[in-house]
Amino acid sequence: MPNKKKIIVIGSGLGGLAVACRLAAHGHEVKVFEKRDRAGGMADSFEINGFKFDGGPSAVTAPFLLEDIFEVAGKNLADYVELIPVEPLYRVFASPKKHFDLNGNEQDIFNQITHLSPGDAAGFSRYMEDTRQVYKKGFLDLITQNTLRLTDVLNLVPDLVKFPPYLNVYQHISTYVKNDLLRKALVLPTLMSGGSPFNTPSIYALQNYLPLKWGTYHVRGGFDAIIKALLALFAECGGSLWLNSPVSEILSDGAKVNGVRLADGSLYRADCVISDADLAYTYHNLIDEKHRRKYKDSFINNKRFSQSFFVIYFGTRRLYRESGLVHHNILLPDRFQTYLTDIFEQHSLPQEFLLHLQMPALTDESLSPPGCETFRVMASVPNQQSGIDWQKMARPYRDRIFQFLEENYLPDLRTHLVAEHHIDPLYFQNELNNYYGCAFSLQPTLSQTAWLRPHNRSEDFKNLYFVGAGTHPGAGIPAVLASASIVDRMIELSSGL
Ligand SMILES: Cc1cc2nc3c(=O)[nH]c(=O)nc-3n(C[C@H](O)[C@H](O)[C@H](O)COP(=O)(O)OP(=O)(O)OC[C@H]3O[C@@H](n4cnc5c(N)ncnc54)[C@H](O)[C@@H]3O)c2cc1C
């Protein structure tokens, strides 16, 4: 190959594995250093008493971004994992008796709106049409590539004005539909990018189109089947993965980086380094501040950071099939905006809950022992800028969540529990090294979006690159995989291919 490089990837999350596979497939010599004893980052899976749980992501949207990684190596994703469509995408509960299903069938959504709020049917159609137009003209290329021509971008402008930057996602959706439940259902995906719909620019409303157009999928057997597939692909392409190998420093002479030092003191040289570890952590903890021109500690600390999660994984010795719950359920708080203001602006723990409750064995029975039910419930909570002592708070918070679920959705839950585990912001902070224990790195605010988000090629070192949630285009599986494809292309171009 024209210019084979020695490449080091820090971290084996989805972003790190995706870029490592791509570059190894091109023939580069790629080493991945992972601090933990297993790969996958937050996308790991585990088992307790026969119940199988996804630790982090579980819903795959835009699967073509995963397929693309395997195609680069001349392989086929379907030979490694089975993706099962999930319908509805999610059921949004305003209360146990009032819900709205967002699913991949536009006609079905339309029928529900006709019952829920007939006056909003035309507005919803207009919203879908505006979204479709932007996608058709290449929005996906705009976020997944850094090499678009100006004419491509100009072609999008007439439609992008329908998503003005001065409106936030909630205000924007509100220009189309009036019903409170419908508005909330349509702004919820913003949370999975690490932002509040009240402080995220309207362009993020386009996210709704991804699952509506391409569906949402569950990975048979659990999400770690994807991680195992990426690891197999990486090995087939000649890459090497080093577990239990925390990087303690990225070596630099000022303008460039030239390798890494591991915590045990060993040194590894490279032509370029890619960090999948959290971006703020990487600059702050791994690169001496005297070498950083732009990303000084004070510059990083002025950024706005995403929320964190409190997640309980639990199993019951009985089924809950009469509950009216589906695979993905969102349980809304009464005071939606106050809840999000508490988390994102006040950094305080709200009294109410916004819960994402999953019952995945409805789609994949292999996840539960016979006659039993596997659950996962995720609560958005403030990041560690809150100063909350989760060592003390975790147990009472877990009790409050279980009490709420028991009283509203899962009767006698606590008497039927046979498996249980939880994670809180300290897990994200100490185990994954995420700054302030965030689950999604930087918030996608207007000043931290697109060109204004930290670039995939470091602004301080020309051969240091970033993939993952903290860089462009952002958090969530589609964006993280897109960051890997961008960095792959940048390195290939610089290799003279
Ligand atoms: C509970 C939860 C559920 C989610 N559900 C979904 C979903 O259904 N759909 C969706 O699209 N998105 C979802 N997301 C978001 C998505 O999972 C993330 O955006 C994505 O997985 C982040 O991947 P990453 O590569 O950026 O980072 P990570 O997964 O955090 O990987 C970073 C890796 O770097 C390693 N590392 C850190 N420091 C060092 C060091 N010094 N040396 C070596 N290694 C180091 C870490 O150990 C880790 O393995 C969810 C997130 C969470 C937390």
The ligand as an SDF file (V2000), in Angstrom:
LIG
                    3D

 53 58  0  0  0  0  0  0  0  0999 V2000
  -27.0340    3.3380   29.1830 C   0  0  0  0  0  0  0  0  0  0  0  0
  -26.8330    3.8440   27.7760 C   0  0  0  0  0  0  0  0  0  0  0  0
  -27.7060    3.4660   26.7750 C   0  0  0  0  0  0  0  0  0  0  0  0
  -27.5240    3.9300   25.4730 C   0  0  0  0  0  0  0  0  0  0  0  0
  -28.3920    3.5090   24.5050 N   0  0  0  0  0  0  0  0  0  0  0  0
  -28.1830    3.8820   23.2260 C   0  0  0  0  0  0  0  0  0  0  0  0
  -28.9910    3.3430   22.1840 C   0  0  0  0  0  0  0  0  0  0  0  0
  -29.8810    2.5040   22.4380 O   0  0  0  0  0  0  0  0  0  0  0  0
  -28.7670    3.7590   20.9040 N   0  0  0  0  0  0  0  0  0  0  0  0
  -27.7780    4.6640   20.6140 C   0  0  0  0  0  0  0  0  0  0  0  0
  -27.6100    5.0250   19.4390 O   0  0  0  0  0  0  0  0  0  0  0  0
  -26.9500    5.1580   21.5730 N   0  0  0  0  0  0  0  0  0  0  0  0
  -27.1320    4.7800   22.8690 C   0  0  0  0  0  0  0  0  0  0  0  0
  -26.2930    5.2430   23.8450 N   0  0  0  0  0  0  0  0  0  0  0  0
  -25.1680    6.1090   23.4550 C   0  0  0  0  0  0  0  0  0  0  0  0
  -23.9970    5.2770   22.8530 C   0  0  0  0  0  0  0  0  0  0  0  0
  -23.8990    4.0670   23.5660 O   0  0  0  0  0  0  0  0  0  0  0  0
  -22.6770    6.0010   22.9930 C   0  0  0  0  0  0  0  0  0  0  0  0
  -22.7700    7.2950   22.4010 O   0  0  0  0  0  0  0  0  0  0  0  0
  -21.5130    5.2220   22.3580 C   0  0  0  0  0  0  0  0  0  0  0  0
  -21.5260    3.8550   22.7160 O   0  0  0  0  0  0  0  0  0  0  0  0
  -20.2100    5.8630   22.8160 C   0  0  0  0  0  0  0  0  0  0  0  0
  -19.1260    5.1840   22.2620 O   0  0  0  0  0  0  0  0  0  0  0  0
  -17.6780    5.7980   22.3650 P   0  0  0  0  0  0  0  0  0  0  0  0
  -16.8080    4.9930   21.4800 O   0  0  0  0  0  0  0  0  0  0  0  0
  -17.7270    7.2620   22.1350 O   0  0  0  0  0  0  0  0  0  0  0  0
  -17.2380    5.7010   23.9200 O   0  0  0  0  0  0  0  0  0  0  0  0
  -17.1160    4.5850   25.0400 P   0  0  0  0  0  0  0  0  0  0  0  0
  -18.0620    3.4770   24.8440 O   0  0  0  0  0  0  0  0  0  0  0  0
  -17.2020    5.3200   26.3380 O   0  0  0  0  0  0  0  0  0  0  0  0
  -15.6300    4.0130   24.8810 O   0  0  0  0  0  0  0  0  0  0  0  0
  -14.4920    4.6720   25.3470 C   0  0  0  0  0  0  0  0  0  0  0  0
  -13.4640    3.5940   25.7110 C   0  0  0  0  0  0  0  0  0  0  0  0
  -12.2250    4.2330   26.0660 O   0  0  0  0  0  0  0  0  0  0  0  0
  -11.6640    3.5130   27.1680 C   0  0  0  0  0  0  0  0  0  0  0  0
  -10.6950    4.3810   27.8360 N   0  0  0  0  0  0  0  0  0  0  0  0
  -10.9380    5.5120   28.5320 C   0  0  0  0  0  0  0  0  0  0  0  0
   -9.7860    6.0330   28.9840 N   0  0  0  0  0  0  0  0  0  0  0  0
   -8.7930    5.2120   28.5590 C   0  0  0  0  0  0  0  0  0  0  0  0
   -7.3790    5.2150   28.7170 C   0  0  0  0  0  0  0  0  0  0  0  0
   -6.7310    6.1790   29.3900 N   0  0  0  0  0  0  0  0  0  0  0  0
   -6.6530    4.2190   28.1480 N   0  0  0  0  0  0  0  0  0  0  0  0
   -7.2700    3.2270   27.4470 C   0  0  0  0  0  0  0  0  0  0  0  0
   -8.6250    3.1590   27.2890 N   0  0  0  0  0  0  0  0  0  0  0  0
   -9.3630    4.1530   27.8320 C   0  0  0  0  0  0  0  0  0  0  0  0
  -12.8850    3.1740   28.0180 C   0  0  0  0  0  0  0  0  0  0  0  0
  -12.6090    2.1460   28.9420 O   0  0  0  0  0  0  0  0  0  0  0  0
  -13.8730    2.7590   26.9290 C   0  0  0  0  0  0  0  0  0  0  0  0
  -13.7350    1.3870   26.6170 O   0  0  0  0  0  0  0  0  0  0  0  0
  -26.4560    4.8070   25.1680 C   0  0  0  0  0  0  0  0  0  0  0  0
  -25.5640    5.1980   26.1720 C   0  0  0  0  0  0  0  0  0  0  0  0
  -25.7480    4.7180   27.4620 C   0  0  0  0  0  0  0  0  0  0  0  0
  -24.7790    5.1320   28.5340 C   0  0  0  0  0  0  0  0  0  0  0  0
  1  2  1  0
  2  3  1  0
  2 52  2  0
  3  4  2  0
  4  5  1  0
  4 50  1  0
  5  6  2  0
  6  7  1  0
  6 13  1  0
  7  8  2  0
  7  9  1  0
  9 10  1  0
 10 11  2  0
 10 12  1  0
 12 13  2  0
 13 14  1  0
 14 15  1  0
 14 50  1  0
 15 16  1  0
 16 17  1  0
 16 18  1  0
 18 19  1  0
 18 20  1  0
 20 21  1  0
 20 22  1  0
 22 23  1  0
 23 24  1  0
 24 25  2  0
 24 26  1  0
 24 27  1  0
 27 28  1  0
 28 29  2  0
 28 30  1  0
 28 31  1  0
 31 32  1  0
 32 33  1  0
 33 34  1  0
 33 48  1  0
 34 35  1  0
 35 36  1  0
 35 46  1  0
 36 37  1  0
 36 45  1  0
 37 38  2  0
 38 39  1  0
 39 40  1  0
 39 45  2  0
 40 41  1  0
 40 42  2  0
 42 43  1  0
 43 44  2  0
 44 45  1  0
 46 47  1  0
 46 48  1  0
 48 49  1  0
 50 51  2  0
 51 52  1  0
 52 53  1  0
M  END
$$$$
